[in-house]
Amino acid sequence: MLGRRKLRLVMIAVVLAVMMTLALTSVASACPPSGGYWYHVVRGDTWYGVSRKTGVSVGALMNANPSLVRWNRWLYVCDWMWVPCPPRPAGYWYHVVPGDTWYAVSRKTGVSVWALMNANPSLIRWNQWLYVCDRMWIPN
């Protein structure tokens, strides 16, 4: 049997893991009404690295930030970069309900599982589960 201290540490670890998962999925799928947001460059960032973090192509980042495109292609710590939201294809939002799976949503909406996963990369989890209240983009 676990002692109280160990049990408390395990519970804290579980809560932190859930909070980190929710934070990462909400950042990846949220786009403000302004059409983009400001990103603060940190040590080790490259154009490609920021592109991978934000899901916006290197070309789109460079077009949105011409003053940061230097002859050596370096980004400097403390640069502020405008990250435009990637365009979404026409479609609508769907709220996942109990019992939904990728296949079930595909059957309900008439959109292939492949297209659903491509439109919602932040919802792809190691176990392929969808959680109740997930917001899923359904492309037309």
C-alpha positions in Angstrom: 0.0 0.0 0.0 1.3 3.5 -0.9 1.9 5.9 1.9 0.0 9.1 2.0 3.0 11.1 0.7 3.6 8.8 -2.3 -0.2 8.8 -3.1 -0.2 12.6 -2.9 2.8 12.8 -5.3 1.2 10.4 -7.7 -2.1 12.5 -7.7 -0.2 15.7 -8.3 1.7 14.1 -11.2 -1.6 12.9 -12.8 -3.2 16.3 -12.5 -0.2 18.0 -14.0 -0.1 15.6 -16.9 -3.8 16.2 -17.6 -3.3 20.0 -17.4 -0.3 19.9 -19.8 -2.3 17.8 -22.3 -5.2 20.2 -22.2 -2.9 23.2 -22.6 -1.0 21.8 -25.5 -4.2 20.8 -27.4 -5.9 24.1 -26.8 -2.9 26.1 -28.0 -2.6 24.1 -31.1 -6.2 24.4 -32.1 -7.0 28.0 -31.0 -6.7 31.0 -33.3 -7.7 34.5 -32.1 -10.1 36.6 -34.1 -7.2 38.9 -35.0 -6.0 36.3 -37.5 -2.8 35.5 -35.7 -0.7 36.1 -32.6 2.7 37.3 -31.4 5.4 34.7 -30.7 8.4 35.5 -28.5 11.6 33.9 -29.9 13.5 31.9 -27.4 17.0 30.5 -27.4 17.5 27.7 -30.0 14.5 28.8 -32.2 15.0 28.6 -35.9 12.5 29.4 -38.7 11.9 25.7 -39.1 11.5 25.1 -35.4 9.0 27.9 -35.0 7.2 26.5 -38.1 6.9 23.1 -36.4 5.7 24.6 -33.1 3.1 26.8 -34.6 1.9 24.7 -37.6 2.6 27.6 -40.0 4.9 27.1 -43.0 8.3 28.8 -43.0 7.3 30.8 -46.1 4.2 32.1 -44.4 6.2 33.1 -41.3 8.8 34.9 -43.4 6.2 36.7 -45.5 4.5 37.9 -42.3 7.8 39.0 -40.7 10.0 40.5 -43.5 12.0 42.6 -41.0 13.2 39.3 -39.3 14.5 37.8 -42.5 18.2 38.4 -42.2 21.0 37.5 -44.6 22.1 34.6 -42.4 18.5 33.4 -41.7 19.0 33.6 -37.9 16.4 34.5 -35.4 17.6 36.4 -32.3 16.4 35.8 -28.8 13.7 38.3 -27.8 12.6 38.9 -31.4 8.8 39.2 -31.6 7.3 37.3 -34.5 3.8 37.6 -35.9 2.4 34.1 -36.5 -0.6 34.2 -38.9 -3.2 31.5 -38.4 -3.1 28.9 -41.1 -6.2 29.1 -43.4 -8.8 26.5 -42.7 -10.8 24.9 -45.4 -14.6 25.4 -45.4 -16.3 23.4 -42.8 -17.8 23.5 -39.3 -17.1 22.7 -35.7 -18.3 19.5 -34.1 -18.4 18.7 -30.4 -17.5 15.1 -29.5 -20.2 13.3 -27.5 -20.0 10.1 -25.5 -19.4 7.1 -27.7 -17.8 9.0 -30.5 -14.7 7.5 -32.2 -12.9 8.7 -35.3 -14.9 6.1 -37.3 -18.2 7.1 -35.7 -17.7 10.8 -36.5 -16.6 9.8 -40.0 -19.9 7.9 -40.5 -22.0 10.7 -39.0 -20.4 13.5 -41.1 -19.6 11.6 -44.3 -16.0 12.7 -44.1 -13.2 10.1 -44.2 -11.2 9.4 -41.1 -8.1 10.4 -42.9 -9.5 13.9 -43.7 -10.7 14.3 -40.1 -7.3 13.5 -38.8 -5.6 15.8 -41.2 -7.9 18.7 -40.2 -7.5 18.0 -36.4 -3.9 17.0 -35.7 -4.1 18.2 -32.1 -6.8 15.5 -31.4 -4.6 12.6 -32.5 -3.5 10.8 -29.4 -1.4 7.7 -28.8 -4.5 5.7 -28.1 -6.7 7.2 -30.9 -9.3 8.2 -28.3 -11.6 11.2 -28.6 -12.7 12.8 -25.4 -16.2 14.2 -24.7 -16.3 17.9 -25.4 -13.3 17.9 -27.8 -13.9 20.4 -30.6 -13.3 18.8 -34.0 -13.2 20.7 -37.3 -15.2 18.9 -40.0 -14.0 20.0 -43.4 -16.4 20.2 -46.3 
